[in-house]
Amino acid sequence: MSATAMQYRAFLAVVFAALAVALAPIIVAGIRGESLPSGLIDIADKSVVAFAGLLGTIGALLFRQNATDQARAETQSKTLDTVRDAIAAQPPGRPAGTPGDPVSVEEV
């Protein structure tokens, strides 16, 4: 498994764990059939909001780009531009490689 796939799995596990911890009191009360006091709902709401900020920070740290990634992206972009320029610079009289305009007419 690649490092990126492991990062995604770890991040999703943290998301699931945070939501489970924040919503556990509401889920347990729902299973028991008890009514929920408004204070408990407020606390769960604040917990989810706090965990959302925390998870945003963790996600930003896990999936940020470093200088090497940025350099690779720039190099790849330059390479693709060079290939496009080379294709555009081909002389128009060259064979297309289609059945009507074959590249090679020699019989082997």
Backbone as a chain_set.jsonl record, in Angstrom:
{"seq": "MSATAMQYRAFLAVVFAALAVALAPIIVAGIRGESLPSGLIDIADKSVVAFAGLLGTIGALLFRQNATDQARAETQSKTLDTVRDAIAAQPPGRPAGTPGDPVSVEEV", "coords": {"N": [[0.849, -1.177, 0.0], [0.526, 2.212, -0.803], [2.155, 5.2, 0.451], [0.544, 7.452, 0.361], [-2.043, 6.372, 0.246], [-2.118, 5.179, 2.739], [-2.027, 7.472, 4.333], [-4.506, 8.634, 3.717], [-6.233, 6.661, 4.731], [-5.549, 6.756, 7.452], [-6.308, 9.362, 8.063], [-9.091, 9.243, 7.596], [-9.741, 7.403, 9.583], [-9.178, 8.899, 11.865], [-11.097, 10.918, 11.558], [-13.472, 9.405, 11.794], [-13.156, 8.425, 14.435], [-13.137, 10.817, 15.911], [-15.711, 11.838, 15.41], [-17.216, 9.76, 16.507], [-16.537, 9.923, 19.228], [-17.477, 12.495, 19.814], [-20.197, 12.295, 19.28], [-21.06, 10.169, 20.799], [-22.484, 10.358, 23.363], [-25.042, 11.177, 22.521], [-25.788, 9.13, 20.801], [-25.824, 6.893, 22.537], [-27.835, 7.681, 24.339], [-29.952, 7.742, 22.547], [-30.16, 5.041, 21.815], [-30.918, 3.921, 24.242], [-33.368, 5.051, 24.466], [-33.931, 7.339, 25.827], [-34.777, 10.724, 26.635], [-33.082, 13.595, 25.44], [-31.229, 15.955, 27.231], [-31.075, 19.511, 26.744], [-28.626, 20.648, 27.278], [-26.797, 18.568, 26.822], [-26.974, 18.228, 24.087], [-25.994, 20.692, 23.256], [-23.352, 20.508, 24.184], [-22.402, 18.34, 22.671], [-22.639, 19.47, 20.144], [-20.772, 21.577, 20.305], [-18.493, 20.039, 20.653], [-18.299, 18.665, 18.208], [-17.868, 20.821, 16.485], [-15.411, 21.757, 17.483], [-13.8, 19.497, 17.003], [-13.946, 19.473, 14.232], [-12.388, 21.686, 13.481], [-9.929, 20.8, 14.461], [-9.583, 18.491, 12.908], [-9.402, 19.654, 10.394], [-6.953, 20.949, 10.615], [-5.254, 18.737, 10.996], [-5.674, 17.419, 8.556], [-4.641, 19.345, 6.792], [-1.954, 19.257, 7.527], [-1.302, 16.611, 6.889], [-1.742, 16.391, 4.106], [-0.365, 18.393, 2.807], [1.584, 20.173, 0.358], [4.987, 19.797, -0.389], [8.161, 21.347, -1.107], [9.451, 19.717, -2.961], [7.345, 18.342, -4.238], [6.11, 20.498, -5.487], [8.15, 21.31, -7.245], [8.266, 19.048, -8.9], [5.751, 19.177, -10.114], [5.98, 21.54, -11.599], [8.065, 20.82, -13.343], [6.854, 18.728, -14.733], [4.813, 20.114, -16.004], [6.31, 21.784, -17.701], [7.48, 19.819, -19.304], [5.236, 18.717, -20.601], [4.438, 20.957, -22.047], [6.612, 21.175, -23.803], [6.324, 18.808, -25.279], [3.846, 19.3, -26.524], [4.588, 21.514, -28.109], [6.452, 20.263, -29.792], [4.839, 18.473, -31.181], [3.18, 20.257, -32.525], [5.054, 21.427, -34.188], [5.655, 19.642, -36.2], [6.233, 18.865, -39.63], [3.761, 19.427, -42.192], [3.617, 17.572, -44.3], [4.084, 14.97, -43.567], [3.4, 11.418, -43.232], [0.256, 10.253, -41.944], [-0.351, 7.846, -40.736], [-2.681, 6.474, -41.034], [-5.037, 4.148, -42.595], [-5.552, 5.189, -45.179], [-3.411, 6.873, -45.519], [-0.67, 5.609, -45.103], [2.1, 4.978, -42.853], [4.277, 3.389, -43.518], [4.941, 1.775, -46.553], [6.084, -0.526, -47.314], [6.154, -3.955, -48.03], [6.364, -6.676, -45.927]], "CA": [[0.0, 0.0, 0.0], [1.363, 3.408, -0.924], [2.143, 6.107, 1.601], [-0.61, 8.343, 0.233], [-3.223, 5.6, 0.632], [-2.078, 5.029, 4.201], [-2.393, 8.761, 4.917], [-5.954, 8.786, 3.593], [-6.882, 5.762, 5.69], [-5.324, 7.283, 8.803], [-7.129, 10.557, 8.215], [-10.484, 8.811, 7.735], [-9.88, 6.787, 10.903], [-9.237, 9.993, 12.845], [-12.406, 11.553, 11.396], [-14.471, 8.525, 12.38], [-12.974, 8.388, 15.884], [-13.555, 12.098, 16.479], [-17.172, 11.912, 15.374], [-17.752, 8.784, 17.463], [-16.379, 10.471, 20.579], [-18.33, 13.673, 19.976], [-21.614, 11.951, 19.199], [-21.35, 9.001, 21.622], [-23.583, 10.541, 24.338], [-26.334, 11.259, 21.834], [-26.097, 7.792, 20.284], [-26.174, 6.037, 23.674], [-29.16, 8.097, 24.826], [-30.92, 7.327, 21.532], [-30.332, 3.588, 21.913], [-31.667, 3.669, 25.481], [-34.708, 5.609, 24.355], [-34.066, 8.442, 26.775], [-34.802, 12.061, 26.04], [-31.793, 14.271, 25.582], [-31.28, 17.317, 27.752], [-30.539, 20.475, 25.789], [-27.21, 20.852, 27.583], [-26.026, 17.514, 26.185], [-26.941, 18.534, 22.656], [-25.077, 21.824, 23.095], [-21.976, 20.026, 24.377], [-22.049, 17.534, 21.497], [-22.47, 20.404, 19.028], [-19.484, 22.26, 20.485], [-17.433, 19.049, 20.446], [-18.172, 18.422, 16.779], [-17.249, 22.012, 15.898], [-13.995, 21.76, 17.877], [-13.123, 18.426, 16.278], [-13.853, 19.85, 12.819], [-11.193, 22.521, 13.366], [-8.773, 19.943, 14.679], [-9.418, 17.635, 11.739], [-8.923, 20.497, 9.306], [-5.52, 21.142, 10.833], [-4.581, 17.46, 10.73], [-5.725, 17.207, 7.112], [-3.697, 20.259, 6.145], [-0.606, 18.769, 7.783], [-1.082, 15.348, 6.187], [-1.837, 16.466, 2.662], [0.263, 19.598, 2.267], [2.623, 19.953, -0.651], [6.292, 20.311, -0.017], [8.886, 21.965, -2.226], [9.747, 18.692, -3.96], [6.122, 18.137, -5.022], [5.912, 21.682, -6.318], [9.146, 21.266, -8.317], [7.848, 18.001, -9.839], [4.605, 19.675, -10.88], [6.48, 22.51, -12.567], [8.83, 20.085, -14.352], [5.9, 17.995, -15.56], [4.137, 21.1, -16.837], [7.248, 22.178, -18.757], [7.624, 18.679, -20.208], [4.04, 18.641, -21.441], [4.501, 22.077, -22.996], [7.602, 20.82, -24.819], [5.722, 17.787, -26.143], [2.843, 19.982, -27.353], [5.303, 22.309, -29.108], [7.057, 19.346, -30.761], [3.765, 17.96, -32.036], [2.725, 21.35, -33.381], [6.12, 21.806, -35.114], [5.869, 18.626, -37.228], [5.874, 19.347, -40.97], [2.452, 18.911, -42.588], [3.682, 16.571, -45.344], [4.416, 13.651, -43.036], [2.276, 10.493, -43.245], [-0.548, 10.287, -40.725], [-0.421, 6.528, -40.131], [-4.019, 5.927, -41.217], [-5.053, 3.25, -43.767], [-5.474, 5.972, -46.406], [-2.125, 7.552, -45.559], [0.143, 4.762, -44.229], [3.439, 5.436, -42.523], [5.204, 2.581, -44.276], [4.246, 1.055, -47.63], [6.88, -1.696, -47.646], [5.58, -5.247, -47.668], [7.354, -7.507, -45.214]], "C": [[0.894, 1.238, 0.0], [1.215, 4.302, 0.304], [0.938, 7.038, 1.557], [-1.883, 7.622, 0.648], [-3.269, 5.407, 2.141], [-2.454, 6.336, 4.89], [-3.897, 8.977, 4.85], [-6.686, 7.9, 4.591], [-6.724, 6.282, 7.121], [-6.201, 8.5, 9.061], [-8.597, 10.183, 8.392], [-10.724, 8.139, 9.083], [-9.974, 7.854, 11.99], [-10.589, 10.701, 12.76], [-13.484, 10.71, 12.063], [-14.377, 8.508, 13.902], [-13.451, 9.688, 16.532], [-15.074, 12.233, 16.49], [-17.799, 10.937, 16.358], [-17.661, 9.306, 18.887], [-17.331, 11.64, 20.807], [-19.81, 13.304, 20.032], [-22.004, 10.764, 20.075], [-22.466, 9.244, 22.636], [-24.965, 10.574, 23.678], [-26.744, 9.874, 21.325], [-26.534, 6.86, 21.407], [-27.555, 6.4, 24.202], [-30.242, 7.68, 23.83], [-31.193, 5.835, 21.583], [-31.159, 3.235, 23.146], [-33.1, 4.187, 25.417], [-34.963, 6.754, 25.32], [-34.16, 9.77, 26.008], [-33.47, 12.746, 26.329], [-31.981, 15.651, 26.189], [-30.616, 18.287, 26.768], [-29.057, 20.747, 26.028], [-26.327, 19.823, 26.903], [-25.904, 17.757, 24.685], [-25.983, 19.693, 22.394], [-23.616, 21.381, 23.221], [-21.53, 19.208, 23.168], [-21.817, 18.438, 20.284], [-21.122, 21.117, 19.116], [-18.323, 21.291, 20.249], [-17.205, 18.798, 18.96], [-17.498, 19.614, 16.097], [-15.753, 22.063, 16.235], [-13.22, 20.687, 17.128], [-12.994, 18.755, 14.794], [-12.633, 20.74, 12.591], [-9.919, 21.715, 13.515], [-8.514, 19.061, 13.46], [-8.961, 18.426, 10.523], [-7.423, 20.732, 9.4], [-4.743, 19.866, 10.519], [-4.557, 17.18, 9.229], [-4.744, 18.093, 6.37], [-2.254, 19.788, 6.35], [-0.314, 17.485, 7.006], [-0.937, 15.527, 4.689], [-1.225, 17.727, 2.064], [1.29, 19.214, 1.213], [3.932, 20.496, -0.113], [6.991, 20.844, -1.269], [9.192, 20.957, -3.332], [8.527, 18.44, -4.845], [5.877, 19.303, -5.969], [6.887, 21.689, -7.5], [8.773, 20.2, -9.35], [6.692, 18.485, -10.709], [5.051, 20.671, -11.947], [7.249, 21.816, -13.698], [7.883, 19.344, -15.291], [5.164, 18.949, -16.499], [5.035, 21.54, -17.994], [7.429, 21.06, -19.78], [6.432, 18.57, -21.143], [3.993, 19.785, -22.456], [5.48, 21.779, -24.128], [7.045, 19.792, -25.794], [4.681, 18.417, -27.062], [3.509, 20.805, -28.456], [5.918, 21.418, -30.187], [6.0, 18.78, -31.704], [3.303, 19.038, -33.011], [3.77, 21.708, -34.438], [6.375, 20.765, -36.207], [5.457, 19.174, -38.589], [4.569, 18.696, -41.442], [2.5, 17.788, -43.612], [3.964, 15.164, -44.841], [3.197, 12.736, -43.085], [1.563, 10.46, -41.893], [-0.624, 8.934, -40.04], [-1.811, 5.924, -40.194], [-4.015, 4.994, -42.418], [-4.986, 4.017, -45.097], [-4.145, 6.664, -46.6], [-1.149, 6.782, -44.659], [1.518, 5.363, -43.99], [4.464, 4.676, -43.353], [4.427, 1.796, -45.335], [5.035, -0.181, -48.044], [6.164, -2.959, -47.174], [6.668, -6.091, -47.022], [6.973, -8.951, -45.33]], "O": [[1.892, 1.297, 0.717], [0.272, 4.168, 1.085], [0.374, 7.375, 2.597], [-2.722, 8.204, 1.337], [-4.338, 5.466, 2.748], [-3.128, 6.317, 5.92], [-4.501, 9.449, 5.813], [-7.648, 8.334, 5.224], [-7.672, 6.245, 7.905], [-6.767, 8.651, 10.144], [-9.278, 10.747, 9.248], [-11.799, 8.289, 9.664], [-10.761, 7.723, 12.928], [-11.166, 11.048, 13.791], [-14.314, 11.231, 12.807], [-15.397, 8.569, 14.588], [-14.095, 9.662, 17.581], [-15.652, 12.693, 17.474], [-18.812, 11.256, 16.98], [-18.599, 9.151, 19.669], [-17.924, 11.759, 21.879], [-20.583, 13.934, 20.754], [-23.175, 10.384, 20.094], [-23.342, 8.388, 22.763], [-25.936, 10.053, 24.229], [-27.913, 9.498, 21.411], [-27.505, 6.119, 21.256], [-28.361, 5.514, 24.482], [-31.34, 7.302, 24.239], [-32.334, 5.407, 21.412], [-32.007, 2.345, 23.092], [-33.943, 3.8, 26.226], [-36.116, 7.091, 25.59], [-33.678, 9.896, 24.882], [-32.83, 12.489, 27.349], [-32.804, 16.433, 25.712], [-29.695, 17.907, 26.045], [-28.317, 21.043, 25.09], [-25.229, 20.151, 26.453], [-24.852, 17.517, 24.091], [-25.241, 19.672, 21.412], [-22.756, 21.825, 22.46], [-20.406, 19.366, 22.692], [-20.906, 18.199, 19.492], [-20.416, 21.245, 18.116], [-17.289, 21.68, 19.706], [-16.065, 18.726, 18.503], [-16.649, 19.429, 15.225], [-14.93, 22.375, 15.374], [-12.106, 20.934, 16.667], [-12.019, 18.351, 14.162], [-11.918, 20.562, 11.605], [-8.95, 21.921, 12.785], [-7.371, 18.902, 13.03], [-8.204, 17.908, 9.702], [-6.714, 20.716, 8.394], [-3.705, 19.908, 9.859], [-3.535, 16.751, 8.693], [-4.09, 17.65, 5.426], [-1.427, 19.91, 5.446], [0.801, 17.295, 6.519], [-0.095, 14.88, 4.067], [-1.539, 18.089, 0.93], [1.791, 18.09, 1.181], [3.964, 21.537, 0.543], [6.437, 20.782, -2.367], [9.191, 21.31, -4.511], [8.656, 18.336, -6.065], [5.481, 19.107, -7.118], [6.507, 22.03, -8.62], [8.944, 20.421, -10.55], [6.667, 18.223, -11.912], [4.552, 20.644, -13.072], [7.104, 22.177, -14.866], [8.089, 19.334, -16.505], [4.924, 18.618, -17.661], [4.578, 21.655, -19.131], [7.521, 21.319, -20.98], [6.598, 18.355, -22.344], [3.557, 19.595, -23.592], [5.206, 22.098, -25.285], [7.269, 19.893, -27.0], [4.636, 18.103, -28.251], [3.054, 20.8, -29.6], [5.909, 21.776, -31.365], [6.253, 18.626, -32.899], [3.064, 18.759, -34.186], [3.412, 22.241, -35.488], [7.233, 20.983, -37.063], [4.448, 19.87, -38.697], [4.306, 17.536, -41.123], [1.497, 17.097, -43.785], [4.072, 14.244, -45.651], [2.069, 13.218, -42.989], [2.184, 10.618, -40.842], [-0.938, 8.879, -38.851], [-2.097, 4.961, -39.483], [-3.069, 5.036, -43.205], [-4.403, 3.51, -46.055], [-3.783, 7.009, -47.725], [-0.829, 7.248, -43.565], [2.032, 6.14, -44.795], [5.425, 5.271, -43.84], [3.378, 1.222, -45.043], [4.685, -0.823, -49.034], [5.639, -3.016, -46.062], [7.777, -6.19, -47.547], [7.669, -9.818, -44.803]]}, "num_chains": 1, "name": "protein.A"}
